[in-house]
Amino acid sequence: MSSRSYFDAVASDWDALRSGFFSERVREAALDALAVEAGRHAADVGAGTGFMTEALLERGVSVVAIDESPQMLAVLRDKLGQTTVDCRVSDGESLPLDNASVDYAFANMFLHHVSSPAHAIREIVRILRPGGALAITDLDAHEFEFLRDEHHDRWLGFAHDDVRRWLEEANGADIEVRPVGMTCCATSAAGDTRASINIFLALARRPTAT
């Protein structure tokens, strides 16, 4: 089963599943770190059923929600209103947005599902306006192999130095990668392995044109 097929299959149950993995405090940490302002425009990359999108809308930000799973986006539309959010299907390899078109970009638990994290980060930086900011929340490097088979993770988390290097290579500025102070938890289907993985927050800006 592909990552897209997996998320299509679990879309209707995703909100309940997600609440057992990590809390709303993860998104609040990302939003607060960027000091998100009402009236701005954001991209939610790997939006799923709207975990980040919902909080952005509550703060008065217009959102383009991007996900590879049409079923996840369908749940998002039903939950948040079809006319409220611009939903676009994409696997993140080539984001369906123009260069320099958003003020903020968020990617929550997205990076470990893509084939090339470095390329995905370049795409996220590309869509930021000069001075625009990104926040990536994802998993620290870990060894819980069951997540590959059961959750279709392509990467078992990331070292902070690798994330920082990818942001530097994408010409990000004011880069910071730090623990968010929370964990993501999951139990294997057999019930014999319990994962508790630290979550990191990566921040960067697109340099202002001179």
C-alpha positions as CSV (number, residue, x, y, z in Angstrom):
1,M,0.0,0.0,0.0
2,S,1.3,3.4,-0.9
3,S,1.3,6.4,1.5
4,R,-1.5,8.0,-0.5
5,S,-3.6,4.8,-0.4
6,Y,-3.0,4.5,3.4
7,F,-4.2,8.0,4.1
8,D,-7.2,7.6,1.7
9,A,-8.1,4.5,3.7
10,V,-7.9,6.1,7.2
11,A,-9.2,9.6,6.3
12,S,-12.5,9.2,8.0
13,D,-10.9,8.1,11.2
14,W,-7.8,10.3,11.0
15,D,-8.8,13.0,13.5
16,A,-9.4,10.4,16.2
17,L,-6.1,8.6,15.4
18,R,-4.1,11.8,15.3
19,S,-5.3,12.8,18.7
20,G,-3.7,9.7,20.1
21,F,-0.4,10.5,18.4
22,F,0.2,14.1,19.4
23,S,-1.7,17.0,20.8
24,E,-2.9,20.4,19.6
25,R,0.0,22.0,21.5
26,V,2.3,21.0,18.6
27,R,0.5,23.3,16.2
28,E,0.2,26.1,18.7
29,A,4.0,26.0,19.2
30,A,4.5,26.4,15.4
31,L,2.0,29.2,15.1
32,D,3.4,31.1,18.1
33,A,7.0,30.7,16.9
34,L,6.1,32.5,13.7
35,A,3.9,35.1,15.5
36,V,1.2,34.5,12.9
37,E,-0.8,37.6,12.0
38,A,-4.4,37.8,10.8
39,G,-4.9,38.8,7.2
40,R,-1.9,36.9,5.9
41,H,-1.8,34.0,3.5
42,A,-0.4,30.5,4.3
43,A,0.2,27.1,2.8
44,D,-0.5,24.0,4.9
45,V,1.7,21.4,3.2
46,G,0.6,17.8,4.0
47,A,-2.6,19.3,5.4
48,G,-4.4,16.0,6.0
49,T,-7.8,16.6,7.5
50,G,-6.9,20.2,8.6
51,F,-5.0,20.0,11.8
52,M,-2.9,23.1,11.0
53,T,-5.4,24.6,8.7
54,E,-8.1,24.8,11.3
55,A,-5.8,26.7,13.7
56,L,-4.7,29.1,11.0
57,L,-8.3,29.9,10.1
58,E,-9.0,30.6,13.8
59,R,-6.2,33.2,13.7
60,G,-7.6,34.9,10.6
61,V,-5.2,33.5,8.1
62,S,-6.3,32.4,4.6
63,V,-5.0,28.9,3.7
64,V,-4.1,26.8,0.8
65,A,-4.3,23.2,2.0
66,I,-2.1,20.8,0.1
67,D,-2.2,17.0,0.5
68,E,-1.6,13.9,-1.7
69,S,-4.8,12.2,-0.4
70,P,-8.0,13.4,-2.0
71,Q,-9.9,11.7,0.8
72,M,-8.1,13.5,3.5
73,L,-8.9,16.8,1.8
74,A,-12.5,15.8,1.4
75,V,-12.8,15.3,5.2
76,L,-11.1,18.7,5.6
77,R,-13.7,20.4,3.3
78,D,-16.6,18.8,5.1
79,K,-15.3,19.8,8.5
80,L,-14.2,23.3,7.7
81,G,-16.4,24.3,4.8
82,Q,-15.8,24.0,1.1
83,T,-15.7,27.7,0.5
84,T,-13.3,28.5,3.3
85,V,-10.1,26.7,2.2
86,D,-8.4,26.4,-1.2
87,C,-7.6,22.6,-1.4
88,R,-5.1,21.3,-3.8
89,V,-3.9,17.7,-4.4
90,S,-0.1,17.3,-4.6
91,D,2.5,14.9,-3.2
92,G,4.7,17.8,-2.2
93,E,7.3,17.1,-4.9
94,S,6.1,20.0,-6.9
95,L,3.8,22.3,-4.9
96,P,0.9,23.7,-6.9
97,L,1.7,27.3,-6.0
98,D,3.6,30.1,-7.7
99,N,7.0,31.3,-6.5
100,A,6.8,33.8,-3.6
101,S,3.1,33.4,-3.2
102,V,2.5,32.9,0.6
103,D,3.5,34.6,3.8
104,Y,3.7,31.4,5.8
105,A,4.2,27.8,5.1
106,F,3.6,25.0,7.6
107,A,4.4,21.3,7.3
108,N,3.3,19.1,10.2
109,M,4.4,15.5,10.2
110,F,4.8,15.7,6.4
111,L,8.6,15.4,5.9
112,H,8.9,11.8,7.0
113,H,6.4,10.8,4.3
114,V,8.2,12.3,1.2
115,S,10.8,10.6,-1.0
116,S,13.3,13.5,-0.7
117,P,13.1,15.8,2.3
118,A,15.7,18.1,0.9
119,H,13.7,18.7,-2.3
120,A,10.5,19.1,-0.3
121,I,12.1,21.8,1.8
122,R,13.3,23.6,-1.3
123,E,9.8,23.6,-2.6
124,I,8.5,25.1,0.7
125,V,11.1,27.9,0.6
126,R,10.3,28.5,-3.0
127,I,6.6,29.4,-2.4
128,L,7.5,31.9,0.4
129,R,7.4,35.6,-0.3
130,P,10.7,37.5,0.6
131,G,10.6,37.7,4.4
132,G,8.0,34.9,4.6
133,A,8.5,32.2,7.2
134,L,8.1,28.5,7.5
135,A,7.6,26.1,10.4
136,I,8.2,22.4,10.1
137,T,7.2,20.0,12.9
138,D,8.3,16.5,12.6
139,L,10.0,13.5,14.4
140,D,13.5,13.2,15.7
141,A,15.5,10.3,14.4
142,H,14.3,7.0,15.9
143,E,14.4,3.2,15.4
144,F,10.8,2.2,15.5
145,E,10.7,0.1,12.3
146,F,7.0,-0.8,12.7
147,L,6.1,2.7,11.6
148,R,7.4,2.0,8.1
149,D,4.9,-0.9,7.6
150,E,2.0,0.2,9.7
151,H,2.0,4.0,9.1
152,H,3.9,4.0,5.8
153,D,6.6,6.3,7.0
154,R,9.4,6.6,4.5
155,W,11.9,8.1,7.0
156,L,12.4,7.2,10.7
157,G,12.6,10.8,11.7
158,F,15.5,13.2,11.2
159,A,18.7,14.5,12.8
160,H,18.5,18.2,13.5
161,D,21.7,18.8,11.7
162,D,20.3,17.3,8.5
163,V,17.2,19.5,8.7
164,R,19.3,22.6,9.3
165,R,21.6,21.7,6.3
166,W,18.6,21.2,4.0
167,L,17.2,24.6,5.0
168,E,20.6,26.2,4.4
169,E,20.9,24.5,1.0
170,A,17.4,25.9,0.2
171,N,18.7,29.4,1.0
172,G,16.7,29.7,4.1
173,A,17.7,32.4,6.6
174,D,17.4,32.8,10.4
175,I,17.3,29.0,10.7
176,E,16.5,27.3,14.0
177,V,15.9,23.7,14.7
178,R,14.9,22.9,18.3
179,P,12.9,20.4,20.4
180,V,9.3,21.4,20.7
181,G,9.0,19.8,24.1
182,M,6.4,17.2,23.1
183,T,6.3,13.6,21.9
184,C,4.5,11.6,19.2
185,C,3.3,8.2,20.5
186,A,2.1,5.1,18.7
187,T,1.7,1.5,19.5
188,S,2.4,-1.4,17.1
189,A,-0.6,-3.4,15.8
190,A,0.7,-6.4,17.7
191,G,0.7,-4.3,20.9
192,D,4.3,-5.3,21.7
193,T,6.0,-2.0,20.9
194,R,5.2,1.4,22.1
195,A,6.9,4.4,20.4
196,S,7.4,7.7,22.1
197,I,9.4,10.0,19.8
198,N,10.5,13.6,20.4
199,I,9.1,16.2,18.0
200,F,11.3,19.0,16.6
201,L,10.3,22.5,15.4
202,A,12.3,23.9,12.4
203,L,12.0,27.5,11.6
204,A,13.4,29.6,8.7
205,R,12.7,32.7,6.6
206,R,13.1,33.4,2.9
207,P,15.6,36.3,2.7
208,T,14.2,39.7,1.9
209,A,15.3,40.9,-1.6
210,T,17.9,43.6,-1.6
